[in-house]
Amino acid sequence: ITAELLASGEWKNQSFKSYNFNAVGIQPPSGHLHPLMKVREEFRSIFFEMGFTEMPTNKFVESSFWNFDALFQPQQHPARDLQDTFFLKDPVSSADLPSDLVAKVGQVHAEGNYGSIGYRYPWARAEAEKLLLRTHTTAVSSYMLHLLAQQKPFRPAKYFSIDRVFRNETLDATHLAEFHQVEGVIADRNVTLGDLIGFMDVFFRKMGITNLRYKPAYNPYTEPSLEIFSYHEGFKKWVEIGNSGMFRPEMCRPLGLDPDVRVIAWGLSLERPTMIKYGVDNIRELMGHKVDL
Ligand SMILES: COC[C@@H]1[C@H](c2ccc(C#Cc3ccccc3)cc2)[C@@H]2CN(C(=O)Nc3ccc(OC4CC4)cc3)C[C@@H](O)[C@@H](O)CN12
């Protein structure tokens, strides 16, 4: 049937075949899973098959307490400065923090405890109450460990999270003000650094990443800390693929974990492996509409 037939009224003298309402439509040449979400599903299935439980990371706004203080990150640490962290203007802070826990954390910063001499600085609760966009998912890990410590008797736990984190970075081809952090946490009695290294080998091999090497590193919340490297056959060079370590007693003990409970954890980004896997060289191609320059 055409516009002419309709306009002229000629359609009345034509015979048309009846509608086939069972006809299948034409597959639209569009609709794809986002590369980041495809790689996220790969990581999620690896974590699930290794017995991990996903952490609730659906809250981007955190208190400085869970994001920094509970991780034994001192209040004058440069990571807390405005050029690295997005603090909220309104509301500036929240006061609904568990007071007994806040007191224990403040004490271990100010005068030490559990065998640690602490940082010996005048720790301020008001600083811990400031709200921010979480700079790492480790803020959720600390909260989950606090909940775990309240379960008696203690049972070992394996948690993971893959979600957005926000840093006030200077933007460039490979850095945006946000990225997706992948994080794994294992809490058990007498877990060792050897368990961490052995676990990394297995975990990364499931992503096709082998031949790992470890380099001593520093995080305020882990001691020892290890940067993880893998030799990339394509680039013919060692590529940093993540960071890891054992959460310090100054973090674990105030949360309520027993002295013989050890927590190993590691993190990487979702963007880096996705960019390499899909040959994306400008991180902006991963976010928003691809601009064909
Ligand atoms: C501000 O930047 C942080 C981000 C991001 C990162 C770094 C550390 C953690 C962490 C942690 C942690 C440590 C101890 C305890 C708990 C969490 C999480 C994300 C990546 C971590 N990195 C990273 O993802 N690199 C990477 C990962 C996989 C990969 O796969 C390819 C197929 C081979 C390739 C590269 C390392 C670097 O890219 C680094 O320059 C950038 N890092």
The ligand as an SDF file (V2000), in Angstrom:
LIG
                    3D

 42 47  0  0  0  0  0  0  0  0999 V2000
   44.1300    5.5950   41.5870 C   0  0  0  0  0  0  0  0  0  0  0  0
   44.3820    4.4960   40.7550 O   0  0  0  0  0  0  0  0  0  0  0  0
   44.0410    3.2840   41.3630 C   0  0  0  0  0  0  0  0  0  0  0  0
   43.8920    2.3270   40.2510 C   0  0  0  0  0  0  0  0  0  0  0  0
   43.2480    1.0060   40.5320 C   0  0  0  0  0  0  0  0  0  0  0  0
   43.3410    0.4550   41.8910 C   0  0  0  0  0  0  0  0  0  0  0  0
   44.5110    0.4550   42.6180 C   0  0  0  0  0  0  0  0  0  0  0  0
   44.5280   -0.1280   43.8800 C   0  0  0  0  0  0  0  0  0  0  0  0
   43.3650   -0.7220   44.3900 C   0  0  0  0  0  0  0  0  0  0  0  0
   43.3890   -1.3340   45.6680 C   0  0  0  0  0  0  0  0  0  0  0  0
   43.4230   -1.8630   46.7070 C   0  0  0  0  0  0  0  0  0  0  0  0
   43.4450   -2.5210   47.9830 C   0  0  0  0  0  0  0  0  0  0  0  0
   44.6800   -2.7680   48.5830 C   0  0  0  0  0  0  0  0  0  0  0  0
   44.7200   -3.4190   49.7940 C   0  0  0  0  0  0  0  0  0  0  0  0
   43.5330   -3.8420   50.4110 C   0  0  0  0  0  0  0  0  0  0  0  0
   42.3030   -3.5800   49.7880 C   0  0  0  0  0  0  0  0  0  0  0  0
   42.2490   -2.9350   48.5760 C   0  0  0  0  0  0  0  0  0  0  0  0
   42.1890   -0.7320   43.6390 C   0  0  0  0  0  0  0  0  0  0  0  0
   42.1950   -0.1520   42.3800 C   0  0  0  0  0  0  0  0  0  0  0  0
   44.2450    0.4490   39.4990 C   0  0  0  0  0  0  0  0  0  0  0  0
   44.8720   -0.8250   39.8110 C   0  0  0  0  0  0  0  0  0  0  0  0
   45.5840   -1.3220   38.6450 N   0  0  0  0  0  0  0  0  0  0  0  0
   44.9430   -2.1320   37.7320 C   0  0  0  0  0  0  0  0  0  0  0  0
   43.7440   -2.3960   37.8400 O   0  0  0  0  0  0  0  0  0  0  0  0
   45.7150   -2.6290   36.7150 N   0  0  0  0  0  0  0  0  0  0  0  0
   45.3460   -3.6710   35.8610 C   0  0  0  0  0  0  0  0  0  0  0  0
   44.4500   -4.6880   36.2420 C   0  0  0  0  0  0  0  0  0  0  0  0
   44.1500   -5.7280   35.3720 C   0  0  0  0  0  0  0  0  0  0  0  0
   44.7380   -5.7430   34.1090 C   0  0  0  0  0  0  0  0  0  0  0  0
   44.3850   -6.7920   33.2790 O   0  0  0  0  0  0  0  0  0  0  0  0
   44.9750   -6.8130   31.9880 C   0  0  0  0  0  0  0  0  0  0  0  0
   44.6320   -7.9770   31.1700 C   0  0  0  0  0  0  0  0  0  0  0  0
   46.0140   -7.7170   31.7360 C   0  0  0  0  0  0  0  0  0  0  0  0
   45.6180   -4.7350   33.7140 C   0  0  0  0  0  0  0  0  0  0  0  0
   45.9260   -3.7010   34.5960 C   0  0  0  0  0  0  0  0  0  0  0  0
   46.9880   -0.9790   38.6280 C   0  0  0  0  0  0  0  0  0  0  0  0
   47.3160    0.2970   37.8420 C   0  0  0  0  0  0  0  0  0  0  0  0
   46.5000    0.3500   36.6750 O   0  0  0  0  0  0  0  0  0  0  0  0
   47.1720    1.6130   38.5950 C   0  0  0  0  0  0  0  0  0  0  0  0
   47.9750    2.5390   37.9170 O   0  0  0  0  0  0  0  0  0  0  0  0
   45.7810    2.1750   38.6590 C   0  0  0  0  0  0  0  0  0  0  0  0
   45.0870    1.6290   39.7540 N   0  0  0  0  0  0  0  0  0  0  0  0
  1  2  1  0
  2  3  1  0
  3  4  1  0
  4  5  1  0
  4 42  1  0
  5  6  1  0
  5 20  1  0
  6  7  1  0
  6 19  2  0
  7  8  2  0
  8  9  1  0
  9 10  1  0
  9 18  2  0
 10 11  3  0
 11 12  1  0
 12 13  1  0
 12 17  2  0
 13 14  2  0
 14 15  1  0
 15 16  2  0
 16 17  1  0
 18 19  1  0
 20 21  1  0
 20 42  1  0
 21 22  1  0
 22 23  1  0
 22 36  1  0
 23 24  2  0
 23 25  1  0
 25 26  1  0
 26 27  1  0
 26 35  2  0
 27 28  2  0
 28 29  1  0
 29 30  1  0
 29 34  2  0
 30 31  1  0
 31 32  1  0
 31 33  1  0
 32 33  1  0
 34 35  1  0
 36 37  1  0
 37 38  1  0
 37 39  1  0
 39 40  1  0
 39 41  1  0
 41 42  1  0
M  END
$$$$
